[in-house]
Every structure is written in C-alpha cells, then in structure tokens.
Amino acid sequence: MNDFFIKENSWIAKLASKKLRSDRVAIVIGKTIHLHNTTKQDFLNDEKWVKHELCHIKQFKQNGYVIFILKYLWESIKHGYHNNRYEIEARSAESS
C-alpha cells in the first residue's frame, strides 16, 4: 500500500496528543498519516506503528471517509478508545 501521505507537525495530531495524553501521536484522516512530536523517518522506522496506521487507512477505504469517521467515533463513545473495534483491529495488524 503506497497510496498514502505523511504530514509532520500536524495540528490535528497535536490536538489528538492532548486528548490522548501522549507525547508522540500519529492519526489517520483518509489517506494521510498526521504526525505530532515525531519525524517521518522515526515513524517509518517503527514497523509496528506503520502497520497500525496503515490498517486505519485500509479501514477508511473499506468504509468510506465520512462513514468510517462516524463509526469510529461511535465505537469510541460506546466502548472507549482502547476497546474501539477499529483500534483492536489496528493493534492486531501490528504483528502481522
């Protein structure tokens, strides 16, 4: 899967880092991986992290942009971030 982009110093990822209380964050919106407090190279060197975020890109493709965001938010509200089925799937992808 080479059909994605990486944006360093993303304000979107910065907001996510505050919400998640995490120093380094990657967040996917569509086909773009937004990074906060990490470089593109450091991100790409972390195979598990890359696999996790590529899984989210695949989820966007499978569900469609708006539908995936709505489903993801619903899962997070209903089950919490960690138990969101899309996060469970992405964590599982880390070891594949």
Residue pairs with C-beta under 8 A, 6 or more apart in sequence:
1 54
1 57
1 58
3 31
4 31
4 32
4 33
4 54
4 57
5 31
5 32
5 33
6 32
6 33
6 35
6 40
6 43
6 44
7 13
7 32
7 33
7 34
7 35
8 35
8 38
8 39
8 40
9 35
9 36
10 27
10 34
10 35
10 36
12 27
12 29
12 34
13 25
13 26
13 27
13 34
13 35
13 36
14 25
14 36
14 37
16 22
16 25
16 27
16 34
16 36
17 23
17 24
17 25
17 36
17 37
20 81
23 37
24 35
24 36
24 37
24 38
25 35
25 36
25 37
25 38
26 33
26 34
26 35
26 36
26 38
26 43
26 49
26 52
26 53
27 33
27 34
28 34
28 53
28 56
28 57
28 60
30 57
30 60
30 65
31 57
31 60
33 43
33 53
33 57
35 43
43 49
43 50
44 50
48 94
48 95
49 94
51 93
51 94
51 96
52 90
52 91
52 93
52 94
53 90
54 93
55 89
55 90
55 93
56 86
56 90
59 68
59 72
59 86
59 89
59 90
60 68
62 68
63 71
68 86
71 86
72 84
72 86
75 84
75 85
75 86
76 84
79 85
81 87
